[in-house]
Amino acid sequence: MKKIKLLGFGNAPQTTPIVETVPITIPKYESVFFKKTGISTRSGKAVYIRKEFHERIMQIVHVIGGEDASLFEYLDNVLAEHFDTHKDEITALYKERCKTDIS
């Protein structure tokens, strides 16, 4: 950890973790989250989300995705990426907590 001196908090140096970030490129974001799914919204299910999330997502979809983008496709792509990114953790947690034998 890097030691830094925070002003106004005495002479004792404070520690703060150094976090490395990997920037996502704009073309990658668009290609991952604004691709066509080929799935009809009629085959999906209705869900409720926070009002502020809905407003933010709708802004993202309309501004970045343009007229051709839909809320359904954007959320479908976000969830697909989430499941793909975290599949190992999800599988491990599920197996750990699933007590029923399906055989």
N, C-alpha and C positions, 0 to 999 in steps of 0.2 A: 504494500500500500504506500502511496505517496503521502508524505507529511506536508501539510500546508499550514500557514498561520492565518487564522481568521481574525480580522480586525474587530476590535470591541469585545473580545472574549478572553482577555488576559494574555499571558505570554506562552501558555501551553499550546504546542502545535496540535492540531486536530488531524485525524487520519480520514481520508476519503478514498473509496475504491476507485480505481481507474477502469473504466468500462470501454472496451473497444466495440465500435459499431461497424457493421458492414452496410454501406449505402446500397439501397435498391435503385436500380436504374429505371428511369421513366418508361422506356420501351418494355422492360420486363414486367412492370406493374400492369401496364395496359394489356400485354399479351396474356398474362395469367388471369386477371380479374375481369377483363372485358371481352373475353372470347365467347362466341356463340355456343350455347349448350345443346341446341337441337331438341330440347325438351319443352313440351307445352306446359303452360302454367296450370292448365286444368288437371294435369297429372300430379300436381304438388298438393301441399296441405297449407292451410292458413295458420300463422303463428302471430303472437303478439310481441312487439318489441317496444322499448322505451320511446316516448315521443321524440326526445332529443336525438336518439340514435336514428330514428326514421328520417327526421329532418336533415341530419348530416349526410346520411346515406343517399337520400334523394338529391341533395346538392352535388355530391360526388358523381352519381350516375348521370345526371343531366349535364353537368359541366364537362366532365372528362369523357364520358361515354357518348355524349351527343344524342341525337334523336333516335338512333338505332338501338341504344342500350336500354335494358329493362332492369327494374329492381330485382325481379325474380332471377335473371341470369347472373347479375352481380353477386347476389347473396349465395346462389348455388356455387359459383366459382370460389367465393370466400370460404364457404364450408368445405368444398372439395380440397382446397389448399390446406386448410386447417387439419382435416383428417389425414391427408397425405404427410404433412409435416410432423404430426404428433402420433402417427399410427402405432409406433412401438410403445410409447408411454401409455396410450389408451388401451392397447391390448394387454400390457402387463398389469395395469390397474384393474381392468375388467376380470382377468383371470384370477387375480389375487382376491377379489371381492365377490366373485360369482361362486356360490356354494352349491348350486344345484348340479346334479349329474344328469346330462341329457341322453345318456345311452339307454 
